[in-house]
Amino acid sequence: MGKLFGTDGIRAVANEGLDAPLSYRIGQAAAISLIDSGTLRPRVVIGKDTRISSDMLEAALVAGLTSCGCDVVALGVIPTPAVAYLTCRLHADAGVVISASHNPFEHNGIKMFSREGFKLSDELEAEMESLILQKEPLPVRTGAELGRVLDGRASADLYLEHLEQTVAPLAPLRVLIDCANGAASATARRLFTRFDLDVDFICDQPDGVNINNGCGSTHLGLLSQRVVAGQYDLGIAFDGDADRCLCVDETGCEIDGDQIMAICAASLVQQGKLAGGGFVATVMSNIGLHKFCKAQGLRLLCASVGDRNVLELMQKAGMCLGGEQSGHIIFLEHMTTGDGQLAALQFLSILSQSGQKASELRARIPRYPQVLKNVRVGGNDEKTRILQSDGLAKAVHDAEAQLGADGRVLIRASGTEPLIRVMVEAGTQQQAQALADALSNTVESLQKNAEK
């Protein structure tokens, strides 16, 4: 991991760690890297989410790209996976998304896709970072060599048509969709009203500061209440850039990414389409998922957290399905990256054909009590020091001894935020909570001792 690029591009609080001058420099570095790779006049597509800072960062990024000879296709507010898809569909040389995904509105980020629609390699990110951080001004073009900006907002229809074609006609289910006041606000209504669904939408009125605020896939409470009160068959929640999808069944219970993947995998087996005999999850995936896959004879591989790691293992194992408990799910047959709206359509298709309720599908995959706590720490050096400390190692050993074979502990550094994440699974909610609290206190103590 470099100084700027994390596991999902560059992220920071807008106008603190990520401002217009840096965005301008990122645009320049991207243009120079593309030109150095042999593209005489690169074309880059750019999309953004609904954060108040996205317009500012987009303007600076576009200025940097065009100043160094790149043409830009501005897609406007659009989901992250749409940028990946349209990069390929429009034969662009790269794609850029301005978004901090599920993070609060004051954060923002910049991530890039290659011409093939995949996230940039570590090597290319390192090359760009070197250009961004060098002290000398980067060379710019003049005259007719400057880049142009093209209006690409109509291209969203190409993306929506592609998603529509991935499923057969759907049953007339009653569905409630939470757009997180994010990018899905611009596309979800246009997509899901194409089907014979009785569909309503909430949190689809973004104002620049309400993205992910008490709504979306990270805050399911509102959706759960509305689904039960309105007697809907299913609730669907996206995050700020719509690359994640979680569901709520008719009783208001969450259907997480593990369960969505397992349900989709079982369906793909019946269709003879589950490449590799299974799918890829992550080390965060619930023990219940492992038990379900073992019982069903499904091969389950676990990658490190992060969709880049999931995709890498999928490709290595020849699998077409993979994702995270958080709802970031990759259907490689249809998309090069996780796509919340695509995942929602695939789940709706299975629910339509099953003749069952969403709660019945969910109940097939057991879910052990799991507690996740975030502890705020310093930078990457501080994360490493705490994670490698003898004190934390002893605390983890003691917790694992209490759990035995009926639970597990996972402590890891966030790749996108200054956090250490503490996760405990146990046979009971009480035990999981108690051990997670104790381990979090240990991390906090180690952090405080370092500050003295």
C-alpha positions as CSV (number, residue, x, y, z in Angstrom):
1,M,0.0,0.0,0.0
2,G,1.4,3.4,-1.0
3,K,1.3,6.8,0.7
4,L,-1.8,7.8,-1.4
5,F,-3.4,4.7,-2.8
6,G,-5.2,2.4,-0.3
7,T,-7.1,-0.9,-1.1
8,D,-9.7,1.1,-3.0
9,G,-8.0,4.1,-4.6
10,I,-7.4,7.4,-2.8
11,R,-9.7,8.3,0.0
12,A,-9.8,11.1,2.6
13,V,-11.9,13.9,4.0
14,A,-12.5,16.5,1.3
15,N,-10.2,19.5,1.5
16,E,-8.2,17.9,4.2
17,G,-6.4,14.8,2.7
18,L,-8.0,15.1,-0.7
19,D,-8.4,18.6,-2.2
20,A,-8.6,20.3,-5.7
21,P,-4.8,20.7,-6.1
22,L,-4.2,17.0,-5.4
23,S,-7.1,16.0,-7.7
24,Y,-5.6,18.2,-10.5
25,R,-2.2,16.4,-9.9
26,I,-3.9,13.0,-10.0
27,G,-5.5,13.9,-13.3
28,Q,-2.1,15.0,-14.7
29,A,-0.4,11.8,-13.5
30,A,-3.1,9.6,-15.0
31,A,-2.9,11.3,-18.4
32,I,0.9,11.1,-18.5
33,S,0.9,7.4,-17.5
34,L,-1.6,6.6,-20.3
35,I,0.4,8.6,-22.8
36,D,3.7,6.9,-21.7
37,S,2.0,3.5,-22.2
38,G,1.6,4.4,-25.9
39,T,-1.8,6.0,-26.2
40,L,-1.4,9.2,-28.2
41,R,-4.6,10.9,-27.2
42,P,-6.2,9.0,-24.3
43,R,-9.9,9.1,-23.5
44,V,-11.1,8.8,-19.9
45,V,-14.6,8.4,-18.7
46,I,-15.5,10.0,-15.3
47,G,-18.4,9.4,-13.0
48,K,-19.2,10.6,-9.5
49,D,-21.6,10.1,-6.6
50,T,-23.8,12.8,-4.9
51,R,-21.4,14.2,-2.3
52,I,-21.1,18.0,-2.1
53,S,-17.4,17.7,-2.8
54,S,-17.7,15.5,-5.9
55,D,-18.3,18.5,-8.3
56,M,-15.2,20.3,-6.9
57,L,-12.9,17.2,-7.2
58,E,-14.3,16.4,-10.7
59,A,-13.6,19.9,-12.0
60,A,-10.0,19.7,-10.8
61,L,-9.5,16.1,-12.0
62,V,-10.9,17.1,-15.5
63,A,-8.5,20.1,-15.6
64,G,-5.5,17.9,-14.8
65,L,-6.5,15.3,-17.5
66,T,-7.2,17.8,-20.2
67,S,-4.1,19.9,-19.4
68,C,-2.0,16.9,-20.3
69,G,-3.8,16.0,-23.5
70,C,-6.6,13.6,-22.3
71,D,-10.1,13.7,-23.6
72,V,-12.7,13.3,-20.9
73,V,-16.2,11.8,-21.2
74,A,-18.2,13.2,-18.2
75,L,-20.9,10.7,-17.2
76,G,-22.3,12.7,-14.3
77,V,-23.8,11.0,-11.2
78,I,-23.7,7.3,-11.8
79,P,-22.8,4.1,-9.9
80,T,-19.2,2.9,-9.7
81,P,-19.8,-0.3,-11.7
82,A,-21.4,1.7,-14.5
83,V,-18.1,3.5,-14.9
84,A,-16.3,0.2,-15.1
85,Y,-18.8,-1.1,-17.7
86,L,-18.8,2.0,-19.8
87,T,-15.1,2.3,-19.8
88,C,-15.1,-1.0,-21.9
89,R,-18.3,-0.3,-23.8
90,L,-17.1,3.2,-25.0
91,H,-13.6,1.9,-25.7
92,A,-12.1,4.4,-23.3
93,D,-8.5,4.0,-22.1
94,A,-9.4,4.4,-18.4
95,G,-12.3,5.1,-16.1
96,V,-12.4,7.2,-13.0
97,V,-14.9,7.3,-10.1
98,I,-15.2,10.1,-7.6
99,S,-16.7,8.5,-4.5
100,A,-16.0,7.4,-1.0
101,S,-18.6,4.6,-1.3
102,H,-20.2,3.8,2.0
103,N,-18.3,6.5,4.0
104,P,-19.9,9.6,5.5
105,F,-20.5,12.6,3.1
106,E,-17.4,14.6,4.2
107,H,-15.2,11.9,2.9
108,N,-14.5,11.4,-0.8
109,G,-12.2,9.4,-3.0
110,I,-10.8,8.8,-6.5
111,K,-10.5,5.3,-7.9
112,M,-9.6,4.2,-11.4
113,F,-10.4,1.4,-13.8
114,S,-8.3,0.1,-16.7
115,R,-9.6,-0.1,-20.3
116,E,-10.7,-3.7,-19.5
117,G,-12.9,-2.5,-16.6
118,F,-10.7,-3.8,-13.8
119,K,-9.2,-1.8,-11.0
120,L,-5.6,-0.6,-11.7
121,S,-2.7,-2.8,-10.8
122,D,-0.5,-2.1,-7.9
123,E,2.3,-1.4,-10.3
124,L,0.4,1.3,-12.3
125,E,-0.8,2.9,-9.1
126,A,2.8,3.0,-7.8
127,E,3.8,4.7,-11.1
128,M,1.1,7.3,-10.8
129,E,1.9,7.9,-7.2
130,S,5.5,8.6,-8.0
131,L,4.4,11.3,-10.5
132,I,1.9,12.8,-8.1
133,L,4.5,13.1,-5.3
134,Q,7.4,14.4,-7.2
135,K,8.2,18.1,-6.4
136,E,8.7,19.3,-10.0
137,P,5.7,20.6,-12.0
138,L,4.4,18.0,-14.4
139,P,4.6,18.8,-18.2
140,V,1.4,20.1,-19.8
141,R,0.2,20.5,-23.4
142,T,-0.7,23.6,-25.2
143,G,-2.7,24.7,-28.3
144,A,-4.6,22.0,-30.1
145,E,-3.0,19.3,-28.0
146,L,-5.2,20.1,-25.0
147,G,-7.9,17.6,-24.2
148,R,-11.7,18.2,-24.6
149,V,-14.6,17.4,-22.4
150,L,-17.5,15.5,-23.9
151,D,-21.0,15.0,-22.4
152,G,-21.5,11.3,-21.7
153,R,-24.6,11.4,-19.5
154,A,-26.8,9.6,-22.0
155,S,-24.4,6.6,-21.9
156,A,-26.1,5.5,-18.7
157,D,-28.8,3.9,-20.8
158,L,-26.2,1.5,-22.2
159,Y,-25.4,0.3,-18.7
160,L,-29.1,0.0,-17.7
161,E,-29.9,-2.0,-20.8
162,H,-27.0,-4.4,-20.0
163,L,-28.3,-5.0,-16.5
164,E,-31.9,-5.5,-17.8
165,Q,-30.7,-8.3,-20.1
166,T,-29.1,-10.3,-17.3
167,V,-32.4,-11.7,-16.0
168,A,-35.7,-13.1,-17.4
169,P,-39.0,-11.3,-16.7
170,L,-39.6,-11.0,-12.9
171,A,-42.7,-11.9,-10.9
172,P,-44.8,-8.9,-9.7
173,L,-43.2,-8.7,-6.3
174,R,-43.7,-5.8,-3.9
175,V,-40.2,-4.3,-3.5
176,L,-38.9,-1.3,-1.5
177,I,-35.5,0.2,-2.6
178,D,-33.3,2.4,-0.5
179,C,-30.9,4.4,-2.7
180,A,-28.8,5.8,0.2
181,N,-29.2,9.2,-1.3
182,G,-26.3,8.3,-3.5
183,A,-25.6,7.3,-7.1
184,A,-28.4,4.8,-7.3
185,S,-30.8,7.8,-7.0
186,A,-29.9,8.5,-10.6
187,T,-30.4,5.0,-12.0
188,A,-32.5,2.7,-9.7
189,R,-35.9,4.1,-10.7
190,R,-35.0,3.9,-14.4
191,L,-33.8,0.3,-14.0
192,F,-36.3,-1.4,-11.7
193,T,-39.4,0.2,-13.3
194,R,-38.6,-1.7,-16.5
195,F,-39.8,-4.9,-14.8
196,D,-43.3,-6.0,-13.7
197,L,-42.6,-5.1,-10.1
198,D,-44.6,-3.1,-7.6
199,V,-41.7,-1.0,-6.6
200,D,-41.2,2.0,-4.4
201,F,-38.1,4.1,-3.5
202,I,-36.8,5.8,-0.4
203,C,-33.7,7.9,0.3
204,D,-33.5,8.9,-3.4
205,Q,-33.4,12.7,-2.9
206,P,-29.7,13.6,-2.5
207,D,-28.7,17.0,-1.3
208,G,-25.0,16.6,-1.1
209,V,-24.7,15.9,2.6
210,N,-27.3,13.2,3.2
211,I,-25.6,10.3,1.3
212,N,-25.4,7.2,3.6
213,N,-26.9,9.3,6.4
214,G,-29.1,6.8,8.4
215,C,-29.9,5.0,5.2
216,G,-28.5,2.6,2.7
217,S,-26.7,-0.7,3.1
218,T,-24.8,0.5,6.3
219,H,-28.0,1.6,8.0
220,L,-30.8,-0.9,7.4
221,G,-33.1,0.1,10.2
222,L,-35.3,2.5,8.2
223,L,-35.7,0.0,5.3
224,S,-36.5,-2.8,7.7
225,Q,-39.3,-0.8,9.4
226,R,-40.8,0.4,6.1
227,V,-40.7,-3.1,4.6
228,V,-42.7,-4.6,7.5
229,A,-45.1,-1.7,7.8
230,G,-45.8,-1.7,4.0
231,Q,-46.0,-5.5,3.7
232,Y,-43.3,-5.6,1.0
233,D,-41.9,-8.9,-0.2
234,L,-38.3,-7.6,-0.2
235,G,-36.3,-4.6,0.7
236,I,-33.1,-3.7,-1.2
237,A,-30.4,-1.3,0.0
238,F,-27.5,0.1,-1.9
239,D,-24.5,2.1,-0.6
240,G,-23.4,5.6,-1.7
241,D,-21.9,4.5,-5.1
242,A,-24.2,1.5,-5.5
243,D,-21.5,-1.2,-5.7
244,R,-23.0,-2.9,-2.7
245,C,-26.4,-4.5,-2.1
246,L,-28.0,-5.9,1.0
247,C,-31.5,-7.1,1.4
248,V,-34.2,-7.2,4.0
249,D,-36.8,-10.0,4.0
250,E,-40.6,-9.6,4.5
251,T,-40.1,-9.9,8.3
252,G,-37.5,-7.1,8.4
253,C,-34.5,-9.4,8.9
254,E,-31.3,-8.6,7.0
255,I,-30.0,-10.9,4.2
256,D,-26.3,-10.1,4.1
257,G,-23.8,-10.6,1.3
258,D,-22.8,-14.1,2.5
259,Q,-26.4,-15.2,2.3
260,I,-27.0,-13.5,-1.1
261,M,-24.0,-15.2,-2.5
262,A,-24.9,-18.6,-1.1
263,I,-28.5,-18.3,-2.5
264,C,-27.1,-17.3,-5.9
265,A,-24.5,-20.1,-5.9
266,A,-27.1,-22.7,-5.2
267,S,-29.2,-21.4,-8.1
268,L,-26.2,-21.4,-10.4
269,V,-25.5,-25.0,-9.5
270,Q,-29.0,-25.9,-10.6
271,Q,-28.4,-24.1,-13.9
272,G,-25.0,-25.8,-14.4
273,K,-23.4,-22.4,-14.4
274,L,-21.3,-22.3,-11.2
275,A,-17.8,-22.2,-12.7
276,G,-15.1,-23.7,-10.4
277,G,-17.7,-25.5,-8.3
278,G,-18.1,-22.7,-5.8
279,F,-17.4,-19.1,-5.0
280,V,-15.0,-16.7,-3.2
281,A,-15.9,-15.0,0.0
282,T,-13.6,-13.3,2.5
283,V,-12.0,-14.0,5.9
284,M,-14.9,-11.9,7.4
285,S,-17.5,-14.4,6.1
286,N,-19.7,-16.0,8.8
287,I,-19.1,-19.5,10.1
288,G,-22.7,-20.3,9.0
289,L,-21.7,-19.8,5.4
290,H,-18.9,-22.3,5.7
291,K,-21.3,-24.9,7.2
292,F,-23.9,-24.3,4.4
293,C,-21.3,-24.7,1.7
294,K,-19.9,-27.9,3.3
295,A,-23.4,-29.3,3.5
296,Q,-24.2,-28.4,-0.1
297,G,-20.9,-29.6,-1.5
298,L,-19.9,-26.1,-2.6
299,R,-16.3,-25.1,-2.8
300,L,-15.7,-22.0,-0.7
301,L,-12.5,-20.0,-0.9
302,C,-11.7,-17.0,1.3
303,A,-9.7,-14.0,0.3
304,S,-8.5,-11.1,2.3
305,V,-11.0,-8.3,2.7
306,G,-11.4,-6.0,-0.4
307,D,-13.0,-6.6,-3.7
308,R,-9.6,-6.5,-5.5
309,N,-8.5,-9.5,-3.4
310,V,-11.8,-11.3,-4.1
311,L,-11.5,-10.8,-7.8
312,E,-7.9,-11.9,-7.9
313,L,-8.7,-15.2,-6.2
314,M,-11.8,-15.6,-8.4
315,Q,-9.7,-15.3,-11.5
316,K,-7.0,-17.6,-10.1
317,A,-9.6,-20.3,-9.2
318,G,-11.7,-19.9,-12.4
319,M,-14.8,-18.9,-10.5
320,C,-17.6,-16.6,-11.7
321,L,-19.0,-15.5,-8.3
322,G,-17.4,-13.9,-5.3
323,G,-17.9,-11.1,-2.9
324,E,-18.1,-9.8,0.7
325,Q,-20.5,-10.0,3.6
326,S,-20.9,-6.3,3.2
327,G,-22.8,-6.8,0.0
328,H,-20.1,-6.2,-2.6
329,I,-20.7,-9.1,-5.0
330,I,-19.1,-9.8,-8.3
331,F,-20.9,-11.7,-11.1
332,L,-18.0,-12.0,-13.4
333,E,-20.2,-13.3,-16.3
334,H,-21.9,-9.9,-16.4
335,M,-19.6,-7.3,-14.8
336,T,-15.9,-6.8,-14.0
337,T,-16.5,-5.4,-10.5
338,G,-19.1,-5.5,-7.8
339,D,-22.5,-4.1,-8.7
340,G,-25.3,-3.6,-6.3
341,Q,-28.1,-3.2,-8.8
342,L,-26.9,-6.3,-10.7
343,A,-26.9,-8.3,-7.4
344,A,-30.4,-7.1,-6.6
345,L,-31.7,-8.2,-10.0
346,Q,-30.0,-11.7,-9.6
347,F,-31.6,-12.1,-6.2
348,L,-35.0,-10.9,-7.4
349,S,-34.8,-13.4,-10.3
350,I,-34.2,-16.3,-7.9
351,L,-37.0,-15.1,-5.5
352,S,-39.4,-14.8,-8.4
353,Q,-38.7,-18.3,-9.6
354,S,-38.5,-20.0,-6.2
355,G,-42.1,-19.7,-5.1
356,Q,-40.8,-19.0,-1.6
357,K,-40.7,-16.0,0.7
358,A,-37.4,-14.2,1.1
359,S,-37.3,-15.3,4.7
360,E,-37.4,-18.9,3.6
361,L,-34.4,-18.4,1.3
362,R,-32.5,-16.6,4.0
363,A,-33.2,-19.3,6.6
364,R,-31.2,-21.9,4.5
365,I,-28.0,-20.2,5.4
366,P,-27.4,-20.2,9.2
367,R,-25.8,-17.1,10.7
368,Y,-23.7,-17.2,13.9
369,P,-23.9,-14.2,16.1
370,Q,-21.2,-11.8,15.0
371,V,-20.0,-8.5,16.5
372,L,-17.8,-6.0,14.6
373,K,-16.3,-3.1,16.4
374,N,-14.1,-0.3,15.0
375,V,-11.4,1.3,17.0
376,R,-9.9,4.6,15.7
377,V,-6.2,4.7,15.6
378,G,-3.4,6.6,13.8
379,G,-1.8,6.0,10.5
380,N,-0.6,2.8,8.9
381,D,2.5,2.6,11.1
382,E,0.3,2.7,14.2
383,K,-2.0,0.0,12.8
384,T,1.0,-2.3,12.2
385,R,2.5,-1.7,15.6
386,I,-0.8,-2.5,17.4
387,L,-1.5,-5.6,15.3
388,Q,2.0,-7.0,15.8
389,S,2.0,-6.3,19.6
390,D,2.5,-9.1,22.1
391,G,-0.4,-7.7,24.2
392,L,-2.9,-8.1,21.4
393,A,-1.6,-11.5,20.5
394,K,-2.2,-12.7,24.1
395,A,-5.7,-11.2,24.2
396,V,-6.6,-12.9,20.9
397,H,-5.2,-16.3,22.2
398,D,-7.2,-16.1,25.3
399,A,-10.4,-15.2,23.4
400,E,-9.9,-18.1,21.0
401,A,-9.4,-20.5,23.9
402,Q,-12.8,-19.5,25.3
403,L,-14.5,-19.9,21.9
404,G,-13.1,-23.3,20.9
405,A,-14.6,-24.6,17.7
406,D,-17.8,-22.6,18.0
407,G,-16.4,-19.2,17.1
408,R,-13.5,-17.2,15.9
409,V,-11.7,-13.9,16.2
410,L,-10.5,-11.7,13.4
411,I,-8.6,-8.4,13.9
412,R,-7.5,-6.4,10.9
413,A,-6.6,-2.9,9.8
414,S,-9.0,-1.1,7.6
415,G,-7.6,-0.4,4.1
416,T,-9.6,2.8,3.7
417,E,-10.0,4.4,7.1
418,P,-7.8,5.0,10.2
419,L,-9.4,2.1,12.0
420,I,-8.6,-1.4,13.4
421,R,-11.6,-3.7,13.0
422,V,-12.4,-6.2,15.7
423,M,-14.7,-9.1,14.7
424,V,-15.9,-11.9,17.0
425,E,-18.2,-14.8,16.1
426,A,-19.6,-17.0,18.9
427,G,-22.3,-19.4,19.7
428,T,-24.3,-16.7,21.5
429,Q,-24.7,-12.9,21.0
430,Q,-23.7,-12.3,24.6
431,Q,-20.4,-14.1,24.3
432,A,-19.6,-12.5,21.0
433,Q,-20.3,-9.0,22.4
434,A,-18.3,-9.6,25.6
435,L,-15.2,-10.8,23.8
436,A,-15.4,-8.1,21.1
437,D,-15.7,-5.4,23.9
438,A,-12.6,-6.9,25.7
439,L,-10.5,-7.0,22.5
440,S,-11.5,-3.5,21.5
441,N,-10.5,-2.3,25.0
442,T,-7.1,-3.9,24.5
443,V,-6.6,-2.1,21.1
444,E,-7.6,1.2,22.7
445,S,-5.2,0.6,25.6
446,L,-2.3,-0.1,23.2
447,Q,-3.2,3.1,21.3
448,K,-3.3,5.2,24.5
449,N,0.0,3.8,25.7
450,A,1.6,4.8,22.4
451,E,0.4,8.4,22.8
452,K,2.0,8.8,26.2
